[in-house]
Every structure is written in C-alpha cells, then in structure tokens.
Amino acid sequence: MNLRDIVVASAVFPSLKSTKRDAVIGELVDGLIASGILAATDRATVIRDTLARERKGSTGFGHGVAVPHAKTALVKRPHAAVGVCAAGVEFNSLDRQPVYSVVFLLSPLSDPEAHLTAMESIFGALSQEPFRRFMRQAKCVEDITGLFDEVDGSRQAR
C-alpha cells in the first residue's frame, strides 16, 4: 500500500499548533474532518478511541515519531493525517524522547488486514533515518508529500 493512498494531503500539517499529545491528536482528527473524511459529529468518538489505544501503550515508538491510531466503522479504508511539531510533543515514547513527527492512522474496523498493511507502509518509511530527518525539517505540505512520493516510488522500483 502506498503512503499517498492513505495520507490525506489536505490533512498534512508541517507546523502543528499543539504541543500536547491529546491536542495534537485532536488537531490531526480535525484535519480529517476538514478534508471530509470524518463528520464533525464523530470527532469526540475518534479521539476517545485513539486515547483508549494510547492508554494500552504509547504509540510513540522512538526516534522522534509517533503513530497514534484507531479502528472505526466510520471509514471504509485507511486514512492518515500527518503533522510535524518543531517544539516536540511529550508522547510517553519508548525512548522517553519528544516526538516531532506524528502520523495519525484511522482504519476500518471491518478490515484488519488493511490496517496492518497501512501500518507496515507507515513504519517502513518511519524506520528510515533520512526519512525521519527530512520530515522533521519539512517547511511546507509539498515537502512532506514529496517525501511520501519518494518512498512510494522507491517501493515500486523494487
């Protein structure tokens, strides 16, 4: 699955306003609402479900990145919102370091395979140090979506 298949370009934020975990998640959910992926009436439910997942274990997996996620019947396929926070966000990460890049994934409850495939694509990109570094340095939406295009292109070339 290509990153550009799941990342909603209008929900990419090179400069998140929030610096607190819950507010960052809310900001990314708001991006999916503004993009028409979710209804505004679903905001509280999606945030509640995402924070319930966070309580089971942090999705801040280290190296300055986090992938908060939720499964819901509100979507038919995976969708992701992306944000970068230059100041860093305390995400209770495994390495106890701040998070600078956040990929919020919303997957269909009825399709666990799609969720796993989307997570593999996201983690495949985020596991590469140059990708993390360039994402953190991104100044505009095009910088971030260009990174996704590069990763997708390199996968197809294999």
C-alpha positions in Angstrom: 0.0 0.0 0.0 1.4 3.4 -1.0 1.6 6.1 1.6 -0.1 8.5 -0.8 -3.0 6.1 -0.9 -3.7 6.7 2.8 -2.2 10.1 3.6 -4.8 12.8 3.0 -2.9 15.7 1.5 -5.3 18.3 2.9 -4.6 16.8 6.4 -0.9 17.3 6.3 0.4 19.9 8.8 4.1 21.0 8.6 3.7 23.1 11.7 1.3 21.8 14.3 0.0 24.4 16.7 -0.4 22.0 19.6 2.5 20.7 21.8 0.4 18.3 24.0 -0.3 14.7 22.9 -4.1 14.9 23.2 -4.3 18.3 21.5 -2.1 17.0 18.6 -4.4 14.1 18.1 -7.3 16.4 18.1 -5.6 18.7 15.6 -5.0 15.7 13.2 -8.6 14.5 13.6 -9.7 18.0 12.8 -7.7 17.8 9.6 -9.6 14.6 8.6 -12.9 16.3 9.4 -11.9 19.4 7.3 -11.0 17.0 4.5 -14.4 15.4 4.5 -13.1 12.0 5.8 -15.0 12.3 9.1 -18.1 14.2 10.2 -17.6 16.8 12.9 -20.1 14.8 15.0 -17.6 11.9 15.1 -14.7 13.9 16.5 -15.2 13.0 20.2 -15.7 9.3 19.4 -12.5 9.1 17.3 -10.4 11.0 19.9 -11.8 8.8 22.7 -11.0 5.6 20.8 -7.5 6.9 19.9 -6.7 7.9 23.5 -8.1 4.5 24.7 -5.5 2.9 22.4 -2.8 5.2 23.8 -3.6 4.0 27.4 -2.9 0.4 26.3 0.6 1.5 25.3 2.2 4.6 23.8 2.3 4.8 20.0 5.4 6.9 20.3 7.9 4.3 19.2 11.0 6.4 19.5 13.3 8.3 17.2 11.0 11.3 17.4 8.0 9.7 15.8 4.5 8.5 16.9 1.8 6.7 15.0 -1.4 7.1 17.1 -4.2 5.1 15.5 -7.8 3.9 15.9 -10.0 1.4 14.2 -13.6 2.5 13.5 -16.7 1.7 11.5 -16.7 5.4 10.4 -14.3 4.7 7.4 -14.2 2.2 4.6 -10.4 2.3 4.0 -7.4 3.6 5.9 -6.8 7.3 6.0 -3.9 9.2 7.7 -3.2 12.7 8.8 0.3 13.9 9.3 1.8 16.6 11.5 5.2 18.0 12.4 5.9 19.9 15.6 9.3 21.6 15.8 9.0 22.1 19.6 8.4 18.4 20.2 5.5 16.7 21.9 5.6 14.5 25.0 4.1 11.3 23.8 5.4 8.9 26.5 7.6 7.4 23.8 9.5 4.2 24.3 12.8 6.1 24.2 11.5 8.8 26.5 12.3 11.5 23.9 9.9 14.1 22.4 8.0 13.3 19.2 8.4 15.7 16.3 6.5 13.8 13.5 3.1 12.3 14.0 1.2 10.1 11.6 -2.4 9.5 12.8 -4.0 6.5 11.2 -7.7 5.8 11.1 -8.6 2.3 9.8 -11.8 0.4 9.1 -12.8 -1.8 12.0 -14.1 -4.4 9.5 -10.7 -4.7 7.6 -7.8 -5.6 10.0 -5.7 -6.6 7.0 -5.9 -3.1 5.6 -4.9 -1.7 9.0 -1.8 -3.9 9.1 -0.8 -3.1 5.5 -1.2 0.6 6.2 0.9 0.3 9.4 3.6 -1.6 7.5 3.8 1.2 4.9 4.0 3.9 7.6 6.6 2.1 9.7 8.6 1.2 6.6 9.0 4.9 5.9 9.5 6.0 9.5 12.1 3.3 10.2 14.4 5.1 7.8 16.6 7.8 9.5 16.8 10.0 6.4 13.0 10.0 6.0 12.5 11.0 9.7 15.1 13.7 9.4 13.7 15.2 6.2 10.2 15.0 7.6 11.2 16.9 10.7 12.8 19.6 8.5 9.8 20.0 6.3 8.6 23.5 5.9 5.5 23.0 3.8 2.9 20.4 2.8 4.7 19.8 -0.5 7.9 18.9 1.4 6.1 16.2 3.3 4.0 14.8 0.4 7.2 14.8 -1.7 8.8 12.5 0.8 5.9 10.2 0.6 6.1 10.2 -3.2 9.8 9.3 -3.0 9.1 6.4 -0.6 6.3 5.1 -2.8 8.5 5.5 -5.9 11.4 3.5 -4.3 9.0 0.7 -3.3 7.6 0.4 -6.9 11.1 0.4 -8.3 12.0 -2.7 -6.4 
